[in-house]
């Protein structure tokens, strides 16, 4: 399944395409993990998802260090829970035939 592509505006007013890697909630707040499409690096960003007056999603950088650390910890726990115990090439899904699913 392809991840959703979102368009964000950088500090210089340029529109940049990001791939939505994951989204999750922590303490009734939504967060999104995104990665730039036009980058050779493995950088990813965690953004808070807020709603504007029209109900549209706004992706906001996390300025508070404590909030950021809590969100990173929650994301890492989520990834650990959903990680596959087989090789890196496995893309576990409903049709997975991995030994750990038996």
N, C-alpha and C positions, 0 to 999 in steps of 0.2 A: 504494500500500500504506500502510495506517495504521501509525504508530509505536506501540509498546507504551506503555501508561500504567502508571506505578509510583506507589505511595503512600509518601511519606517523612514522618517526624516532625520538625518544626522544634524549635528550642531551647526553645520555650514549650510543647511537648507537643502541638501542633496537627498533625493529619494534612493534608498538602498533596499534591495530585496534580501529577505531572511527566510530561512526554512524554520518552521515551527517543529522543534524536535520533541517537545513534551509540554504538557500543561498539568497542573495539579493545584490543590487547595491546601492551605495551612491556616488554621485559626480563622476560617471563613473568608480568607483573602485568596484570590486567584493569582497564580504565577505562571509564567511561560518561559521555557528554555528555547532560545533561538540561536541560529548560526548564520552568518552571512553567506550568501550563495557565491559571491564573486571573491572568494578568499581561498588561498591555499593552506591556510592555517587551520588548526583544529579548535580555534577559539569558539566558545559559546557564551551566551549572556543570559542571565536570569533577570526577567523584568516582572514587575507587578502589573497586573491587569486591572484597570479601573474602567468605569463607564462614564461617558460624557452625558450631557443632558438629553441626547437623542438615543441613549442606550447603546451606542457604538463603543467597541473596545478601544481603550487607550493603553499603550504599553509604556510604562514609566520605569525609569532607572531607580534602583534601590539605593538611597543615600545613607540610610541608617546602618551602621556597621553591625549592630546586634541583630537587626532584622535580616540583613544579608546572611550573616553566619547561621541563623536559625533556618533560613530557607535553603541554604546549601546543604546543611545537615539533613533536612527533611528530604531533599532531592536525592542525596546519596543513599539514604535509607530506602527510598522508593526504588532506586535502581538496583540495590542489593536484593530486594524482595523479588524483583522481576528478572534478575539476571539468569542467564542460561548457564548450566554447569558443563556444557559440552564445548566444542572448539569454537573459535572466533567466527567460523564461516556459517555456523548454524543460525537460522532465522526462525526460531521456535514460533509456532502458531498452532492452530487446531490440527494441522496435519503432521506435526512434529513426530518423528520416530526416534527421538533421543532416548538413551538408556534411562536417564533420570525421570522420564515421563512414564516409564513402565511400572 
